[in-house]
Amino acid sequence: MCIRDRTGTFGGLLRLDGSTTLPDDVAQTGIAATRSGQALPLTLAWTVLASPPPGLSATTFVHLEDLNGHRWSQVEQDAYPAEQWAVGETILQRVDVAVPPGAPPGENGIYRLRLGLFDPASGARLPFTDAATGLTTDAATTEAVAISAGPPPEPLPRPPFAVYETVAGGLTFLGYERGAETLETGEVIDVGLWWSAEEALPYLLMNMTLVGVDNGVDNGIVYPFGQAQPFYNLFPFSQWPTPIFVIDRQIARIPDDVATGNYRLRLELFNGAGRPLYLADLGPLAITQTAREFTPPPLATTVGASFGGEIVLLGYTLTEADAGWALELVWQAEAQPAADHTVFVHVLRADGTCCLWQADAMPRGGAYPTSRWLAGEVVTDTYAIALPGDTPPGEYPIEVGLYRAETGARLPVAINGQAAGDAARLTPLLIGP
């Protein structure tokens, strides 16, 4: 049976015709299903469309992600060397995608697979063009992977930061894992809380807080992140089957009004009556206020294209550089964007098809996601365009836009209040004889 997959082509070389799981692992709905601690057996069907260029090395990758983009596992597999591809042949590739112990149960779009091909030497991915939408991204995604709770492994794995304290009623806080210890306001802290439970649990609530410290002593400054349930509020304590081992992902955005300084991250647990049951220290966190700009720089070319009513492309500067062209895009947030959008810059072929050159990344090389932008903030984003050395003379259009990486859906464009498709066209590149 087929997963609800996205078929399409990779770099014009391979067509992904579908992805299937073995019958025993697929529910009647067609949703791929497995348990935490087991593997999801995946079979990919590829058709070779064109002979690969000399020296191409294409390794398959498959990532298991949740709805917030956290990568629970990944597999990379070089099953069939590119130099052996024959045009028209079908390649069947078996990939076993691990589901780690502790992955919370979930279905209905909570988990997905992201798959594609990349060059292990450079890390560059082959562009994926979706057959249904025509959109080009760097991977294909599926939205239907269901995971059920598996039995706790024996022995339990050890968390990066071990605690091993009994909280209440058979619930043990094993420890935690966490991201960077230095963040800017607007960035997200990602924490994994490791739990085990031997008995059915009552209604419980968690709260993470930032506590200011000076010279290692609390200074009375507290920023609460708000009460929450495990796994992005999707798997409350009271619904846990037991016995169970759970790695609970929690994400929290550092508020924009948090002052620059040193803090401790703390976890509190409360019962249904709001009485505190447990307190754990999750380590230090140094926070710096994000530097922001609200005044646009001089623009060589004005655009004024609004993307989804959230972000405006004010204009750009395109200049020749030693190895090609430097493109500086100037964006401004109309409102604080509700999600992280990927920027695409496509240099189209002379016939208008995609792509002679392309870049797909969150702004500033992924360092400044759009969800961090404030209303009115101006953000500059630079791209180095280098066309192939054998590009013939001609005129090559440039299109720029924004899309959601999870779905490939582009933000609609409006100029002067009028719909203008899903991309903004810039001045074409001119290649002389």
Backbone torsions as a table, in degrees:
resi	resn	phi	psi	omega
1	MET	NA	150.7	-175.8
2	CYS	-92.0	140.8	165.5
3	ILE	-70.5	155.4	173.2
4	ARG	-69.7	90.0	-170.3
5	ASP	-110.7	170.7	176.0
6	ARG	-111.3	116.2	177.9
7	THR	-92.1	157.4	-179.4
8	GLY	170.1	-167.5	-175.6
9	THR	-117.1	149.9	178.1
10	PHE	-113.7	111.5	176.0
11	GLY	59.9	20.1	-177.3
12	GLY	70.1	6.7	-176.0
13	LEU	-103.5	-41.8	-176.9
14	LEU	-126.7	143.3	172.2
15	ARG	-109.9	127.2	173.8
16	LEU	-84.3	108.9	-177.2
17	ASP	-86.4	-17.8	178.6
18	GLY	162.8	169.0	176.5
19	SER	-136.8	134.0	-177.5
20	THR	-130.3	156.8	171.9
21	THR	-114.1	161.9	-179.9
22	LEU	-65.6	147.4	-173.6
23	PRO	-54.6	-37.0	-176.8
24	ASP	-68.0	-16.4	-174.9
25	ASP	-107.1	11.0	-176.7
26	VAL	-120.9	130.2	178.1
27	ALA	-71.9	166.2	-179.3
28	GLN	-62.7	-21.8	179.1
29	THR	-75.4	-8.7	-175.5
30	GLY	89.4	5.9	179.1
31	ILE	-87.2	129.7	176.4
32	ALA	-66.4	133.6	-174.6
33	ALA	-136.8	143.7	174.8
34	THR	-159.2	-179.1	179.2
35	ARG	-110.0	154.2	171.7
36	SER	-61.4	140.5	-177.0
37	GLY	89.3	-4.8	177.8
38	GLN	-114.8	-170.5	-179.7
39	ALA	-122.5	150.0	174.7
40	LEU	-100.6	111.1	-180.0
41	PRO	-78.3	121.1	-174.3
42	LEU	-120.1	132.7	174.5
43	THR	-114.4	122.2	179.9
44	LEU	-102.0	135.7	177.9
45	ALA	-111.2	116.9	-179.4
46	TRP	-115.4	146.2	170.1
47	THR	-119.5	130.1	-179.8
48	VAL	-79.1	123.0	-177.6
49	LEU	-98.8	-30.1	-176.5
50	ALA	-152.1	156.7	178.2
51	SER	-68.5	133.4	-179.1
52	PRO	-70.8	151.6	175.8
53	PRO	-65.8	153.8	179.8
54	PRO	-56.7	137.8	176.6
55	GLY	83.1	0.1	-179.8
56	LEU	-66.4	132.3	172.7
57	SER	-122.7	117.0	-175.0
58	ALA	-123.4	109.9	178.8
59	THR	-102.2	135.2	177.7
60	THR	-78.4	137.6	172.0
61	PHE	-125.5	144.8	173.7
62	VAL	-135.4	126.9	179.0
63	HIS	-115.6	136.6	170.1
64	LEU	-96.7	117.1	-176.8
65	GLU	-123.4	158.5	170.6
66	ASP	-101.1	-178.0	-172.6
67	LEU	-65.1	-17.5	177.1
68	ASN	-99.5	10.1	175.5
69	GLY	84.6	3.7	177.2
70	HIS	-70.1	130.8	-178.4
71	ARG	-90.3	112.5	-178.7
72	TRP	-83.8	-30.5	176.6
73	SER	-161.4	165.2	176.1
74	GLN	-150.9	152.5	175.8
75	VAL	-137.5	138.7	176.4
76	GLU	-123.4	131.7	-171.4
77	GLN	-144.6	123.8	176.7
78	ASP	-106.6	83.1	-170.2
79	ALA	-87.8	-26.5	-171.6
80	TYR	-145.6	102.1	-175.3
81	PRO	-55.0	141.2	-175.8
82	ALA	-61.0	-33.3	-177.9
83	GLU	-66.0	-12.0	179.2
84	GLN	-97.8	-2.4	-179.4
85	TRP	-65.6	143.2	174.6
86	ALA	-124.7	130.0	-176.9
87	VAL	-56.2	131.1	178.7
88	GLY	94.0	-16.1	-177.9
89	GLU	-77.8	156.0	176.1
90	THR	-105.3	132.6	179.4
91	ILE	-112.0	124.4	174.5
92	LEU	-104.0	124.9	-175.1
93	GLN	-125.1	123.6	178.1
94	ARG	-94.6	127.3	178.4
95	VAL	-130.4	127.8	176.0
96	ASP	-98.8	113.5	-177.3
97	VAL	-95.4	114.8	-178.2
98	ALA	-71.0	139.5	169.7
99	VAL	-112.2	109.0	-170.7
100	PRO	-67.3	150.5	171.8
101	PRO	-55.7	141.5	179.4
102	GLY	94.3	-11.4	176.7
103	ALA	-63.2	121.8	-177.3
104	PRO	-65.1	150.1	178.2
105	PRO	-67.3	150.4	178.3
106	GLY	-177.8	152.5	176.7
107	GLU	-148.7	-166.6	178.1
108	ASN	56.2	47.1	174.3
109	GLY	88.7	4.1	179.4
110	ILE	-70.8	-36.6	177.3
111	TYR	-116.9	150.3	176.5
112	ARG	-147.0	164.9	172.8
113	LEU	-108.8	138.8	173.4
114	ARG	-117.9	126.5	-174.7
115	LEU	-138.7	154.3	-179.9
116	GLY	-179.9	-162.4	-178.6
117	LEU	-132.2	143.0	179.3
118	PHE	-143.9	160.6	175.4
119	ASP	-89.8	113.9	-176.6
120	PRO	-63.7	-23.5	-179.2
121	ALA	-73.0	-42.0	-176.4
122	SER	-105.2	-19.7	-174.6
123	GLY	82.6	-4.6	-177.7
124	ALA	-69.8	135.8	179.3
125	ARG	-94.7	147.3	172.4
126	LEU	-72.6	132.1	-179.5
127	PRO	-65.6	138.7	179.4
128	PHE	-105.7	125.7	176.4
129	THR	-108.2	117.1	-176.3
130	ASP	-69.8	129.4	-177.1
131	ALA	-66.7	-31.9	-176.1
132	ALA	-81.4	-38.8	-173.4
133	THR	-106.3	-19.8	-175.1
134	GLY	78.3	1.0	-179.1
135	LEU	-77.7	146.1	-179.4
136	THR	-111.7	124.3	176.3
137	THR	-131.7	-164.2	-178.5
138	ASP	-109.1	8.9	179.8
139	ALA	-165.8	158.4	171.4
140	ALA	-99.9	149.5	179.1
141	THR	-129.2	151.6	169.4
142	THR	-118.6	153.2	-174.9
143	GLU	-112.8	4.0	-170.7
144	ALA	-123.3	81.8	173.7
145	VAL	-129.5	116.4	-179.9
146	ALA	-103.3	134.1	179.1
147	ILE	-123.4	129.3	175.2
148	SER	-106.9	162.7	-177.2
149	ALA	-71.9	130.5	175.1
150	GLY	-99.8	168.9	179.1
151	PRO	-67.3	149.6	178.2
152	PRO	-61.5	137.9	177.2
153	PRO	-70.7	154.9	176.9
154	GLU	-124.8	120.2	-4.7
155	PRO	-77.9	166.5	176.3
156	LEU	-66.6	141.9	175.9
157	PRO	-65.3	157.1	-176.7
158	ARG	-97.3	129.7	-179.9
159	PRO	-70.3	157.3	177.7
160	PRO	-56.7	-38.7	176.3
161	PHE	-119.2	103.2	-173.2
162	ALA	-82.5	141.3	176.6
163	VAL	-126.2	-55.9	178.0
164	TYR	54.4	64.0	176.8
165	GLU	-123.5	136.6	176.7
166	THR	-78.1	129.0	-177.4
167	VAL	-92.1	-61.3	179.8
168	ALA	-174.7	146.8	169.6
169	GLY	49.7	44.6	177.7
170	GLY	84.8	2.8	177.5
171	LEU	-93.6	125.4	179.4
172	THR	-119.0	130.6	172.6
173	PHE	-89.0	107.2	-174.9
174	LEU	-77.6	-31.9	-177.9
175	GLY	151.1	-158.0	-173.3
176	TYR	-155.2	164.8	168.1
177	GLU	-130.3	151.3	-177.8
178	ARG	-155.4	166.2	-177.0
179	GLY	-85.8	-143.5	-172.3
180	ALA	-61.7	153.0	176.4
181	GLU	-97.2	1.1	176.2
182	THR	-131.4	123.1	-178.8
183	LEU	-138.6	161.3	172.2
184	GLU	-103.5	158.7	175.0
185	THR	-58.9	142.6	-177.3
186	GLY	91.0	-19.4	176.3
187	GLU	-78.9	164.9	-176.0
188	VAL	-109.2	132.3	172.7
189	ILE	-95.2	133.5	-177.5
190	ASP	-115.1	122.2	-176.9
191	VAL	-126.0	138.8	171.9
192	GLY	-110.4	116.9	179.9
193	LEU	-99.4	124.7	-175.6
194	TRP	-100.2	121.7	-177.1
195	TRP	-127.3	155.0	164.6
196	SER	-136.0	144.5	179.9
197	ALA	-135.4	133.5	179.6
198	GLU	-104.6	-17.7	-177.3
199	GLU	-130.9	158.7	174.9
200	ALA	-57.8	138.5	-172.7
201	LEU	-106.2	147.5	174.3
202	PRO	-79.3	-176.9	176.0
203	TYR	-68.6	123.2	179.3
204	LEU	-132.5	155.8	177.3
205	LEU	-132.0	147.4	176.1
206	MET	-112.9	157.5	171.3
207	ASN	-147.5	129.8	172.1
208	MET	-103.2	142.3	-179.5
209	THR	-135.6	153.1	168.8
210	LEU	-99.6	128.1	179.5
211	VAL	-118.0	120.1	-179.1
212	GLY	-68.8	143.1	178.1
213	VAL	-133.4	142.8	172.6
214	ASP	-125.4	119.5	-178.9
215	ASN	54.0	38.8	176.2
216	GLY	80.4	4.5	-178.0
217	VAL	-117.1	135.5	177.4
218	ASP	-56.0	135.0	-179.8
219	ASN	-106.6	7.5	175.8
220	GLY	90.3	-5.4	178.7
221	ILE	-85.7	123.9	-177.3
222	VAL	-132.3	130.9	174.0
223	TYR	-120.6	103.8	177.7
224	PRO	-80.2	143.1	176.8
225	PHE	-90.9	-10.0	179.7
226	GLY	101.9	155.2	-176.8
227	GLN	-74.0	149.0	-175.0
228	ALA	-152.6	163.6	171.7
229	GLN	-110.9	163.2	-178.2
230	PRO	-59.9	155.3	174.4
231	PHE	52.6	62.1	176.9
232	TYR	57.5	34.4	179.7
233	ASN	71.7	13.3	-176.1
234	LEU	-97.5	-11.1	-173.6
235	PHE	-139.0	71.2	-177.2
236	PRO	-56.9	148.6	178.9
237	PHE	-50.6	-41.8	-173.9
238	SER	-68.3	-10.7	179.6
239	GLN	-102.3	4.4	-176.9
240	TRP	-73.4	127.6	167.2
241	PRO	-73.1	150.5	-178.2
242	THR	-128.4	151.1	-2.7
243	PRO	-73.1	156.3	-176.3
244	ILE	-153.3	148.1	172.3
245	PHE	-119.1	126.9	-174.1
246	VAL	-131.9	131.8	166.7
247	ILE	-102.9	108.4	-172.9
248	ASP	-94.5	115.0	176.9
249	ARG	-83.0	129.9	173.6
250	GLN	-128.5	132.5	175.9
251	ILE	-123.4	144.3	-179.8
252	ALA	-146.1	133.3	179.0
253	ARG	-85.7	130.0	177.5
254	ILE	-68.5	118.8	-177.3
255	PRO	-57.9	148.6	-177.6
256	ASP	-69.4	-18.4	-179.1
257	ASP	-93.9	5.9	177.6
258	VAL	-70.3	128.2	-178.2
259	ALA	-73.7	149.7	173.8
260	THR	-58.0	131.7	180.0
261	GLY	165.4	-172.1	-179.3
262	ASN	-104.3	139.5	-175.3
263	TYR	-139.5	166.1	167.1
264	ARG	-116.7	142.5	175.2
265	LEU	-95.9	128.2	-175.6
266	ARG	-128.2	147.6	178.8
267	LEU	-112.5	129.6	175.5
268	GLU	-120.5	145.0	177.9
269	LEU	-124.0	132.6	-177.3
270	PHE	-124.4	152.8	173.3
271	ASN	-85.7	-178.3	-176.2
272	GLY	-63.7	-21.6	178.8
273	ALA	-89.4	1.8	179.6
274	GLY	85.9	7.7	-179.3
275	ARG	-82.6	130.6	179.9
276	PRO	-65.3	134.5	-179.5
277	LEU	-112.4	-27.3	-169.6
278	TYR	-159.7	146.5	177.4
279	LEU	-138.3	130.3	178.9
280	ALA	-134.1	141.3	176.4
281	ASP	-90.1	128.7	-178.3
282	LEU	-108.6	19.4	171.6
283	GLY	98.2	173.9	-174.3
284	PRO	-81.2	158.2	175.9
285	LEU	-150.4	118.2	176.1
286	ALA	-95.5	127.9	-175.1
287	ILE	-119.3	137.8	177.6
288	THR	-124.1	137.7	175.7
289	GLN	-63.9	133.9	179.2
290	THR	-70.9	132.1	175.5
291	ALA	-77.1	127.2	-176.8
292	ARG	-128.5	153.8	179.0
293	GLU	-125.3	134.6	-179.2
294	PHE	-120.8	1.9	178.9
295	THR	-111.1	121.9	-178.4
296	PRO	-66.4	143.9	174.3
297	PRO	-77.5	170.5	174.3
298	PRO	-59.1	139.4	-177.1
299	LEU	-111.7	127.4	175.7
300	ALA	-69.1	-39.3	179.2
301	THR	-136.1	127.5	179.4
302	THR	-90.7	139.7	179.1
303	VAL	-117.4	-60.2	179.9
304	GLY	69.9	35.1	179.7
305	ALA	-93.5	125.8	179.8
306	SER	-95.4	129.1	-179.5
307	PHE	-106.2	107.4	176.4
308	GLY	62.6	17.6	-178.1
309	GLY	70.1	9.7	-178.0
310	GLU	-109.2	-41.1	-171.7
311	ILE	-135.1	136.2	178.0
312	VAL	-110.6	133.6	168.1
313	LEU	-86.8	99.5	-176.8
314	LEU	-64.8	-41.9	-178.1
315	GLY	173.4	-167.7	-176.3
316	TYR	-158.9	166.6	173.0
317	THR	-129.5	126.6	179.9
318	LEU	-122.1	117.2	-177.5
319	THR	-130.3	150.8	176.1
320	GLU	-73.9	141.4	178.0
321	ALA	-126.3	176.2	-175.7
322	ASP	-57.2	-43.2	-174.6
323	ALA	-106.6	11.4	-178.5
324	GLY	158.1	-118.5	-177.6
325	TRP	-137.5	150.0	172.7
326	ALA	-109.9	124.2	180.0
327	LEU	-113.8	120.1	176.4
328	GLU	-111.4	114.9	177.7
329	LEU	-94.7	140.4	178.5
330	VAL	-118.7	113.5	-178.5
331	TRP	-106.5	157.1	170.9
332	GLN	-142.6	134.1	179.8
333	ALA	-79.1	123.0	174.2
334	GLU	-74.0	-37.7	173.7
335	ALA	-143.1	167.5	177.2
336	GLN	-65.2	118.5	-177.9
337	PRO	-58.4	142.8	-176.5
338	ALA	-83.5	-11.1	-175.4
339	ALA	-151.5	172.8	175.3
340	ASP	-89.0	120.5	-179.9
341	HIS	-109.4	141.5	177.0
342	THR	-92.0	136.0	175.7
343	VAL	-87.0	134.9	169.5
344	PHE	-117.5	136.0	173.1
345	VAL	-122.8	114.4	-177.1
346	HIS	-116.7	125.0	165.5
347	VAL	-95.1	112.9	-174.8
348	LEU	-81.5	159.6	173.3
349	ARG	-68.9	168.3	-177.5
350	ALA	-59.6	-27.3	179.3
351	ASP	-87.8	4.4	176.3
352	GLY	89.4	1.3	178.7
353	THR	-87.0	159.4	-179.4
354	CYS	-96.0	139.7	-2.4
355	CYS	-147.2	141.7	173.0
356	LEU	-78.5	-34.3	175.9
357	TRP	-153.2	146.3	177.4
358	GLN	-153.4	155.4	172.6
359	ALA	-138.0	131.8	177.3
360	ASP	-129.6	112.6	-179.1
361	ALA	-162.5	155.8	169.0
362	MET	-67.2	156.3	-174.5
363	PRO	-52.7	146.9	-179.8
364	ARG	55.7	45.8	176.8
365	GLY	64.6	28.4	-179.3
366	GLY	89.9	-2.5	-174.9
367	ALA	-82.5	-14.8	-176.0
368	TYR	-138.9	75.1	-178.3
369	PRO	-57.9	150.4	-175.2
370	THR	-64.5	-25.6	179.9
371	SER	-64.8	-14.7	179.0
372	ARG	-87.8	-12.4	-175.8
373	TRP	-73.4	144.2	174.9
374	LEU	-99.6	157.3	178.8
375	ALA	-56.5	129.2	179.7
376	GLY	88.6	-10.3	-177.7
377	GLU	-69.8	141.4	178.8
378	VAL	-106.1	131.4	-177.3
379	VAL	-130.2	127.3	174.7
380	THR	-99.9	145.5	-172.8
381	ASP	-143.0	124.0	-171.5
382	THR	-114.7	141.0	-180.0
383	TYR	-131.5	138.8	175.4
384	ALA	-101.1	112.5	-177.2
385	ILE	-96.0	124.5	178.5
386	ALA	-131.9	110.5	-179.8
387	LEU	-84.2	156.1	177.2
388	PRO	-56.2	146.6	-176.6
389	GLY	-63.8	-22.6	-178.3
390	ASP	-97.6	17.9	179.6
391	THR	-64.4	123.7	-178.8
392	PRO	-72.5	159.7	176.9
393	PRO	-57.4	146.2	179.2
394	GLY	158.8	-173.3	-179.3
395	GLU	-112.0	126.4	-173.2
396	TYR	-122.7	110.0	-177.6
397	PRO	-64.3	151.5	174.7
398	ILE	-119.9	130.6	174.3
399	GLU	-123.6	144.2	-177.3
400	VAL	-131.6	141.0	177.1
401	GLY	-164.6	-172.0	-177.8
402	LEU	-133.8	142.0	177.4
403	TYR	-148.1	162.2	174.3
404	ARG	-87.1	122.7	-177.3
405	ALA	-62.1	-31.3	-176.0
406	GLU	-65.9	-34.1	-174.5
407	THR	-118.6	-18.8	-173.9
408	GLY	80.6	-1.1	-177.7
409	ALA	-72.0	126.3	179.3
410	ARG	-84.2	150.4	172.9
411	LEU	-75.4	135.7	178.6
412	PRO	-69.1	149.9	-176.8
413	VAL	-108.0	137.5	173.1
414	ALA	-131.7	135.9	176.3
415	ILE	-124.3	122.6	-175.6
416	ASN	54.9	36.8	176.9
417	GLY	80.4	0.0	-178.9
418	GLN	-106.3	136.2	178.9
419	ALA	-59.1	136.2	-176.3
420	ALA	-137.1	38.3	176.4
421	GLY	82.0	-148.7	-177.7
422	ASP	-127.1	19.3	176.6
423	ALA	-156.0	152.0	175.2
424	ALA	-100.8	133.1	178.7
425	ARG	-92.5	131.8	177.9
426	LEU	-104.1	179.1	177.8
427	THR	-61.8	128.7	-178.8
428	PRO	-64.9	153.6	171.7
429	LEU	-80.5	135.4	178.6
430	LEU	-109.2	120.8	178.1
431	ILE	-106.4	116.7	-178.2
432	GLY	-84.0	165.0	178.1
433	PRO	-68.2	NA	NA
